[in-house]
Amino acid sequence: MIFCPAGGAGQADVCGTVLVNSRIVGGDTAPEGAWPWQASLHRNNFPICGASLINNQWVLCATHCLLNTPTSSLLIYLGRQTQEGPNDNEQVRGVAQIILHEDYDERTNDNDIALMRLSSPVEFTTFIRPVCLAAPGSDVPAGTEAWVTGWGTIDSGVPLPSPQALQEVTVPVVSNSDCNDVYGIITSNMICAGTENGGRDSCQGDSGGPMVSKNATRWVQLGVVSFGQGCALPDIPGVYARVSQYQTWITERVTGDQPGFVDFVPGTTTTGGATLVVLSAPLLLTLLPTIFTSLVLM
């Protein structure tokens, strides 16, 4: 079911749809246009985090990416394929407003979610489209196939090789119980994903970006990249803000067209949009000062 809250038109007709053939034929580089909601957040002209487009003027991100950051220092790129251009299909916007979650806990990274309002609306194209968001009560069992995308490093401290093309990786969802056995701080506001053998993950530079899964014909954002212990280590999942916990928080703050929220149903995931890819090196997240010695804010 796709629905939008009362009080305005929504993104139900367009969210989570991809207009190009996104089937992966090999490698870890995402086909151009395969993830049209992916945004790149730059501070003082340097990429720091990912984000996701949820309507024509708002993006979803992680609070830890935006602490003590003035809007004047930020640019958001949409429709971008590589960080070293040219990117003929991209649109760039400034940031008019930052909304951090008021209950963000820097010690545990609970409520690591944020919103940014773009300086002006973007035009939807084949390469720029909003993602659907998981609605409250969405059932995401352990083992659900999810995808994470970003321009993060390919190993701790190792930058993505030129031309720094958008990367993609698939990871299975891990139960909160098993995840808490690793971290001891996992709350209902978090969702985890990773593999027993490691080798596939998000990490430094990907923070704030989307973790999505396919619900029938639409892609639904389940999580926002938050933190982890190292990257792509065996039995050490990455941790994400659980999007389905935040519908009220998001809709009370977003102006204009409301995001499209989807009741994610397990078992409706299809394989038509992607084929499993095992990366030769982990996909990684933005390294910020850590609260726990061994934890990395993605």
Summary of the structure (lengths in Angstrom):
residues: 298
radius of gyration: 16.9
end to end distance: 31.4
largest distance: 46.7
contacts: 1102
relative contact order: 0.23
helix: 7%
strand: 32%
